[in-house]
Amino acid sequence: MAESYTSYGTKLTTTDETTILTSVSGTSIVNGIHIANVDASNSASVTVTLYKGATGYVLIKAALVPIQASLQILDAPIPINTGDTIKATASNANRLEIVASVLEIT
C-alpha cells in the first residue's frame, strides 16, 4: 500500500454545490478542512457535505465565516472510500476558499 499526503484547494466561485475532493481508488483520510473568507467587507456561510454514493451527510451546515476569518470544520480525521466525495455550498460567490488536507492510501 502506498501512502501520500496531499491537499486539495477550491475557490467557491458560485453558490452551486462544488466538489472539494473525490476519494482515490482505495481509502483517503481527510485530516482537515480549512475554509477562509477572503472578502474584505462581507461575511459568508458554508455547508459542507460528505457523499457516500448518492447519500449526503452534512459535516457542517450554514456555518458563518466572518470577514477575513477562517474556520476549521473537523475535530478528528474522517476516512472516505473510493468514489466518496466532499462538496461545499457557499451563501455567496467568490468569498470563500477551501483547502482539504488528505492522506491517500492506494
Biotite code that builds the C-alpha atoms (Angstrom):
import biotite.structure as struc

atoms = struc.array([
    struc.Atom([0.000, 0.000, 0.000], chain_id="A", res_id=1, res_name="MET", atom_name="CA", element="C"),
    struc.Atom([1.305, 3.404, -0.975], chain_id="A", res_id=2, res_name="ALA", atom_name="CA", element="C"),
    struc.Atom([0.586, 6.408, 1.234], chain_id="A", res_id=3, res_name="GLU", atom_name="CA", element="C"),
    struc.Atom([0.904, 10.025, 0.193], chain_id="A", res_id=4, res_name="SER", atom_name="CA", element="C"),
    struc.Atom([-0.112, 13.315, 1.781], chain_id="A", res_id=5, res_name="TYR", atom_name="CA", element="C"),
    struc.Atom([-1.746, 15.861, -0.466], chain_id="A", res_id=6, res_name="THR", atom_name="CA", element="C"),
    struc.Atom([-4.049, 18.841, -0.323], chain_id="A", res_id=7, res_name="SER", atom_name="CA", element="C"),
    struc.Atom([-6.923, 19.989, -2.491], chain_id="A", res_id=8, res_name="TYR", atom_name="CA", element="C"),
    struc.Atom([-7.789, 23.651, -2.922], chain_id="A", res_id=9, res_name="GLY", atom_name="CA", element="C"),
    struc.Atom([-11.064, 25.040, -4.186], chain_id="A", res_id=10, res_name="THR", atom_name="CA", element="C"),
    struc.Atom([-12.452, 28.551, -4.649], chain_id="A", res_id=11, res_name="LYS", atom_name="CA", element="C"),
    struc.Atom([-16.222, 28.691, -4.243], chain_id="A", res_id=12, res_name="LEU", atom_name="CA", element="C"),
    struc.Atom([-16.930, 30.885, -7.266], chain_id="A", res_id=13, res_name="THR", atom_name="CA", element="C"),
    struc.Atom([-20.678, 30.144, -7.349], chain_id="A", res_id=14, res_name="THR", atom_name="CA", element="C"),
    struc.Atom([-23.457, 29.362, -4.897], chain_id="A", res_id=15, res_name="THR", atom_name="CA", element="C"),
    struc.Atom([-23.848, 25.935, -6.513], chain_id="A", res_id=16, res_name="ASP", atom_name="CA", element="C"),
    struc.Atom([-22.601, 22.842, -4.713], chain_id="A", res_id=17, res_name="GLU", atom_name="CA", element="C"),
    struc.Atom([-18.899, 22.463, -5.588], chain_id="A", res_id=18, res_name="THR", atom_name="CA", element="C"),
    struc.Atom([-16.767, 19.316, -5.266], chain_id="A", res_id=19, res_name="THR", atom_name="CA", element="C"),
    struc.Atom([-13.828, 19.772, -2.888], chain_id="A", res_id=20, res_name="ILE", atom_name="CA", element="C"),
    struc.Atom([-12.410, 16.270, -3.328], chain_id="A", res_id=21, res_name="LEU", atom_name="CA", element="C"),
    struc.Atom([-13.198, 12.790, -4.569], chain_id="A", res_id=22, res_name="THR", atom_name="CA", element="C"),
    struc.Atom([-11.541, 9.798, -2.925], chain_id="A", res_id=23, res_name="SER", atom_name="CA", element="C"),
    struc.Atom([-8.903, 7.995, -4.938], chain_id="A", res_id=24, res_name="VAL", atom_name="CA", element="C"),
    struc.Atom([-9.009, 4.250, -5.516], chain_id="A", res_id=25, res_name="SER", atom_name="CA", element="C"),
    struc.Atom([-8.611, 2.903, -2.008], chain_id="A", res_id=26, res_name="GLY", atom_name="CA", element="C"),
    struc.Atom([-9.051, 4.910, 1.167], chain_id="A", res_id=27, res_name="THR", atom_name="CA", element="C"),
    struc.Atom([-8.385, 8.555, 1.884], chain_id="A", res_id=28, res_name="SER", atom_name="CA", element="C"),
    struc.Atom([-8.105, 10.043, 5.363], chain_id="A", res_id=29, res_name="ILE", atom_name="CA", element="C"),
    struc.Atom([-9.314, 13.651, 5.442], chain_id="A", res_id=30, res_name="VAL", atom_name="CA", element="C"),
    struc.Atom([-7.279, 15.263, 8.218], chain_id="A", res_id=31, res_name="ASN", atom_name="CA", element="C"),
    struc.Atom([-8.612, 18.784, 7.941], chain_id="A", res_id=32, res_name="GLY", atom_name="CA", element="C"),
    struc.Atom([-10.877, 21.098, 6.014], chain_id="A", res_id=33, res_name="ILE", atom_name="CA", element="C"),
    struc.Atom([-9.920, 24.757, 6.293], chain_id="A", res_id=34, res_name="HIS", atom_name="CA", element="C"),
    struc.Atom([-12.299, 27.434, 4.992], chain_id="A", res_id=35, res_name="ILE", atom_name="CA", element="C"),
    struc.Atom([-11.167, 31.052, 4.589], chain_id="A", res_id=36, res_name="ALA", atom_name="CA", element="C"),
    struc.Atom([-13.243, 34.121, 3.841], chain_id="A", res_id=37, res_name="ASN", atom_name="CA", element="C"),
    struc.Atom([-11.100, 36.247, 1.519], chain_id="A", res_id=38, res_name="VAL", atom_name="CA", element="C"),
    struc.Atom([-13.634, 39.061, 1.161], chain_id="A", res_id=39, res_name="ASP", atom_name="CA", element="C"),
    struc.Atom([-12.608, 42.357, 2.790], chain_id="A", res_id=40, res_name="ALA", atom_name="CA", element="C"),
    struc.Atom([-16.100, 43.559, 3.656], chain_id="A", res_id=41, res_name="SER", atom_name="CA", element="C"),
    struc.Atom([-18.666, 40.714, 3.733], chain_id="A", res_id=42, res_name="ASN", atom_name="CA", element="C"),
    struc.Atom([-19.165, 37.536, 5.715], chain_id="A", res_id=43, res_name="SER", atom_name="CA", element="C"),
    struc.Atom([-20.423, 34.314, 4.118], chain_id="A", res_id=44, res_name="ALA", atom_name="CA", element="C"),
    struc.Atom([-21.750, 30.967, 5.262], chain_id="A", res_id=45, res_name="SER", atom_name="CA", element="C"),
    struc.Atom([-20.874, 27.484, 4.077], chain_id="A", res_id=46, res_name="VAL", atom_name="CA", element="C"),
    struc.Atom([-22.353, 23.990, 4.129], chain_id="A", res_id=47, res_name="THR", atom_name="CA", element="C"),
    struc.Atom([-20.023, 21.016, 3.674], chain_id="A", res_id=48, res_name="VAL", atom_name="CA", element="C"),
    struc.Atom([-21.429, 17.565, 2.863], chain_id="A", res_id=49, res_name="THR", atom_name="CA", element="C"),
    struc.Atom([-19.853, 14.100, 2.616], chain_id="A", res_id=50, res_name="LEU", atom_name="CA", element="C"),
    struc.Atom([-21.437, 11.954, -0.107], chain_id="A", res_id=51, res_name="TYR", atom_name="CA", element="C"),
    struc.Atom([-21.263, 8.175, 0.124], chain_id="A", res_id=52, res_name="LYS", atom_name="CA", element="C"),
    struc.Atom([-22.743, 7.288, -3.230], chain_id="A", res_id=53, res_name="GLY", atom_name="CA", element="C"),
    struc.Atom([-25.911, 9.340, -3.648], chain_id="A", res_id=54, res_name="ALA", atom_name="CA", element="C"),
    struc.Atom([-26.463, 9.771, 0.098], chain_id="A", res_id=55, res_name="THR", atom_name="CA", element="C"),
    struc.Atom([-25.234, 13.007, 1.640], chain_id="A", res_id=56, res_name="GLY", atom_name="CA", element="C"),
    struc.Atom([-24.170, 13.506, 5.268], chain_id="A", res_id=57, res_name="TYR", atom_name="CA", element="C"),
    struc.Atom([-23.772, 17.095, 6.398], chain_id="A", res_id=58, res_name="VAL", atom_name="CA", element="C"),
    struc.Atom([-20.457, 17.819, 8.124], chain_id="A", res_id=59, res_name="LEU", atom_name="CA", element="C"),
    struc.Atom([-21.355, 21.453, 8.849], chain_id="A", res_id=60, res_name="ILE", atom_name="CA", element="C"),
    struc.Atom([-24.452, 23.430, 7.863], chain_id="A", res_id=61, res_name="LYS", atom_name="CA", element="C"),
    struc.Atom([-24.703, 27.155, 7.149], chain_id="A", res_id=62, res_name="ALA", atom_name="CA", element="C"),
    struc.Atom([-21.630, 27.959, 9.267], chain_id="A", res_id=63, res_name="ALA", atom_name="CA", element="C"),
    struc.Atom([-20.763, 31.643, 9.271], chain_id="A", res_id=64, res_name="LEU", atom_name="CA", element="C"),
    struc.Atom([-17.244, 32.574, 8.195], chain_id="A", res_id=65, res_name="VAL", atom_name="CA", element="C"),
    struc.Atom([-16.699, 36.198, 9.277], chain_id="A", res_id=66, res_name="PRO", atom_name="CA", element="C"),
    struc.Atom([-14.947, 38.849, 7.194], chain_id="A", res_id=67, res_name="ILE", atom_name="CA", element="C"),
    struc.Atom([-11.298, 37.879, 6.541], chain_id="A", res_id=68, res_name="GLN", atom_name="CA", element="C"),
    struc.Atom([-11.512, 34.998, 9.020], chain_id="A", res_id=69, res_name="ALA", atom_name="CA", element="C"),
    struc.Atom([-11.221, 31.228, 8.771], chain_id="A", res_id=70, res_name="SER", atom_name="CA", element="C"),
    struc.Atom([-12.947, 28.109, 10.018], chain_id="A", res_id=71, res_name="LEU", atom_name="CA", element="C"),
    struc.Atom([-11.569, 24.610, 10.591], chain_id="A", res_id=72, res_name="GLN", atom_name="CA", element="C"),
    struc.Atom([-14.508, 22.184, 10.440], chain_id="A", res_id=73, res_name="ILE", atom_name="CA", element="C"),
    struc.Atom([-13.024, 18.827, 11.506], chain_id="A", res_id=74, res_name="LEU", atom_name="CA", element="C"),
    struc.Atom([-12.005, 17.901, 15.026], chain_id="A", res_id=75, res_name="ASP", atom_name="CA", element="C"),
    struc.Atom([-10.987, 14.362, 14.028], chain_id="A", res_id=76, res_name="ALA", atom_name="CA", element="C"),
    struc.Atom([-9.894, 12.687, 10.761], chain_id="A", res_id=77, res_name="PRO", atom_name="CA", element="C"),
    struc.Atom([-12.587, 11.185, 8.530], chain_id="A", res_id=78, res_name="ILE", atom_name="CA", element="C"),
    struc.Atom([-11.867, 8.150, 6.343], chain_id="A", res_id=79, res_name="PRO", atom_name="CA", element="C"),
    struc.Atom([-13.544, 8.122, 2.937], chain_id="A", res_id=80, res_name="ILE", atom_name="CA", element="C"),
    struc.Atom([-13.596, 5.335, 0.375], chain_id="A", res_id=81, res_name="ASN", atom_name="CA", element="C"),
    struc.Atom([-13.364, 5.023, -3.396], chain_id="A", res_id=82, res_name="THR", atom_name="CA", element="C"),
    struc.Atom([-15.961, 7.235, -5.056], chain_id="A", res_id=83, res_name="GLY", atom_name="CA", element="C"),
    struc.Atom([-16.926, 9.193, -1.932], chain_id="A", res_id=84, res_name="ASP", atom_name="CA", element="C"),
    struc.Atom([-16.930, 12.955, -2.380], chain_id="A", res_id=85, res_name="THR", atom_name="CA", element="C"),
    struc.Atom([-16.919, 16.041, -0.197], chain_id="A", res_id=86, res_name="ILE", atom_name="CA", element="C"),
    struc.Atom([-18.779, 19.050, -1.551], chain_id="A", res_id=87, res_name="LYS", atom_name="CA", element="C"),
    struc.Atom([-19.352, 22.602, -0.328], chain_id="A", res_id=88, res_name="ALA", atom_name="CA", element="C"),
    struc.Atom([-22.012, 25.207, -0.930], chain_id="A", res_id=89, res_name="THR", atom_name="CA", element="C"),
    struc.Atom([-21.389, 28.901, -0.238], chain_id="A", res_id=90, res_name="ALA", atom_name="CA", element="C"),
    struc.Atom([-24.046, 31.506, 0.550], chain_id="A", res_id=91, res_name="SER", atom_name="CA", element="C"),
    struc.Atom([-22.256, 33.988, -1.740], chain_id="A", res_id=92, res_name="ASN", atom_name="CA", element="C"),
    struc.Atom([-19.918, 33.524, -4.699], chain_id="A", res_id=93, res_name="ALA", atom_name="CA", element="C"),
    struc.Atom([-16.230, 34.489, -4.644], chain_id="A", res_id=94, res_name="ASN", atom_name="CA", element="C"),
    struc.Atom([-15.875, 34.928, -0.887], chain_id="A", res_id=95, res_name="ARG", atom_name="CA", element="C"),
    struc.Atom([-14.731, 31.524, 0.357], chain_id="A", res_id=96, res_name="LEU", atom_name="CA", element="C"),
    struc.Atom([-11.721, 29.329, -0.378], chain_id="A", res_id=97, res_name="GLU", atom_name="CA", element="C"),
    struc.Atom([-11.288, 25.784, 0.942], chain_id="A", res_id=98, res_name="ILE", atom_name="CA", element="C"),
    struc.Atom([-8.213, 23.617, 1.471], chain_id="A", res_id=99, res_name="VAL", atom_name="CA", element="C"),
    struc.Atom([-8.569, 19.943, 2.435], chain_id="A", res_id=100, res_name="ALA", atom_name="CA", element="C"),
    struc.Atom([-5.577, 18.036, 3.828], chain_id="A", res_id=101, res_name="SER", atom_name="CA", element="C"),
    struc.Atom([-5.702, 14.344, 2.866], chain_id="A", res_id=102, res_name="VAL", atom_name="CA", element="C"),
    struc.Atom([-3.680, 11.159, 3.366], chain_id="A", res_id=103, res_name="LEU", atom_name="CA", element="C"),
    struc.Atom([-4.300, 8.931, 0.325], chain_id="A", res_id=104, res_name="GLU", atom_name="CA", element="C"),
    struc.Atom([-3.778, 5.172, 0.713], chain_id="A", res_id=105, res_name="ILE", atom_name="CA", element="C"),
    struc.Atom([-3.742, 3.248, -2.565], chain_id="A", res_id=106, res_name="THR", atom_name="CA", element="C"),
])
